[in-house]
Amino acid sequence: SIGTYNYVAATTVTSIVDTQNLDTTIALVITGNSGDMAHPYDKIELNVNRYKGQLGVYSIVQSQAGAVLIHSGTWSVAAGGVVAITQITDNTISGYFSFDTYDNIHVANGAFAANKP
């Protein structure tokens, strides 16, 4: 158990990935890299499948989105939750996220503002 942990990304990388799937070709991936000197390789990675540049609340259970928390080398994959895009400007994408992982970690009140890919 990592207890209560306040994660703040030092850098955020946004990318568009060509997934080569039949019904969708684009996924939005947002990676928040740790600024914590004790855990320099920690990160949270969010993705929105079938990304079309639209605002919305995307469900992890319905495979519209995905998330993973990497802490001290352990990958905790989201079993349920949401990734929401609440604002898109010429330069940025912002929103919020929360999720529960298969190994019982609850990630709550997450927010992001990242450069638009």
Secondary structure as UniProt FT lines:
FT   STRAND          9..18
FT   STRAND          26..34
FT   TURN            37..38
FT   TURN            40..41
FT   STRAND          43..49
FT   STRAND          56..59
FT   TURN            60..63
FT   STRAND          65..71
FT   TURN            72..73
FT   STRAND          74..88
FT   STRAND          92..101
FT   TURN            102..103
FT   STRAND          106..115
//
